[in-house]
Amino acid sequence: IVVAERGDPEGAPDAGHGTPVTVHLQGDVPGAAGVAGEAETRVRRAIARFDRDLSVVDVFLSDDTVQGSPGQRACTIQATPHRGDTVSVTETAGEMEKAITAACKVLVQQLSE
């Protein structure tokens, strides 16, 4: 399911504008629309300085929580540069926001290398 596509997040003047960012939800993600919008905003902010170098960014969110368990939320970000190989990172956490933030941090580190 594609929930959020390219767009300029309000209140984020430092966010990347030109790179298409698409958020994909895998499975049942509670609060899907809000989570997808937040993911797009965070990823756009993270990739802002790489905006001219990237052709497309895909974000995959999944929630494998089983009732009664602490849950396993995952965020995978695949950033495809105009030149070179796709950079892919996956981070998991008990909360989706933490998984997204951690994945953004690792992505920025890898793109900076």
N, C-alpha and C positions, 0 to 999 in steps of 0.2 A: 504494500500500500504506500503510495507516495502522498505525503501529507503537506509538506512545505517545499516550495521551490524558490528559485532566486528572488531576491527582493532586498531592499535596503531597510534594515531594522531601524525603527525609530529610536532616537536617543543614543545612537552609536555612530558618532561622526568618524570614528577611527575604523569603522568596519569596512571590509573589502566590498567593492561595488561591482566589479566586472566579472569575477569568477562565479559561474553558476554553482550553487550549493543546493543539493537535493537531499532531503531527509527521507529515509525509508524505515518503516516500522515492521519489525519481524515478530509475529505472534501477537499476543494481547498485551499492549502497553497501556497501563492505566493513565488517564488524562492525556491521551495521545496528541491532540491538537496543541495543547499547551506545552507539552514536553518537546514536540517537534519544533515549535516556534522558538523555544528557549535554546534548543540545540543549534538551530540555524544561526541565531544571534551570537552564541558563544563561538561557534566555528568561524563565522565571518570576522569577528574581532580578532581571533587567533591568527587567521591567515592574511590579515590586512596588509602586512608588509611584503607578503609574497604574491599579492594579487596579480601582478603583471606576469608572473612566472607560471601560474597555474591555469590550466584549461578547464578543469572541472573538479568538483569535490563532491563525493557521495558520503553520506553519514547513515550508518545502519544502527538502529536502536533495538534492543531486545530485552525482554523481561522474562526470565525463566523461574519466577517465584512460584513455589509450591505452598499451598495454604499451610500455615503453621511453621514455615521455615523463614530464616532471615532474608532469603531471596538472593538472586544473582542477576544484576542488571549489567548489560554490556553495551559499550559504544565502540563501533569500528568506524574509523574515518579513512577513506581512500582519496588521496590527493594526486591528481594526474597533472604533471607539469607539461608545458609545451614541448620540452626536450627532456629525455631521460625516462627512467622507470617510475611507475606509480609507487607512491609511498603509502603504506598501509599500517595502521596502528589499531590495536584493540586493548581496551582497558575495562575492567569489571569492578563493581563496587556494590555495596548494599543499597545505595541510593543512585538513581539515574543521573542526577545533577553531578554527583561526585565522579561517576564514570565518564561523563561528557567532559568535565573539567580536566580530569587526568589524561584523557585521550588527546585533548587539545594541546596540553603541555608537552606530551611526548611528540606529537606531530610537529610542533614548532621546533623542538630540539632536533628532530631528524631533518626537517627542511633547512635548518641553519647550518648543517654540516656540509 
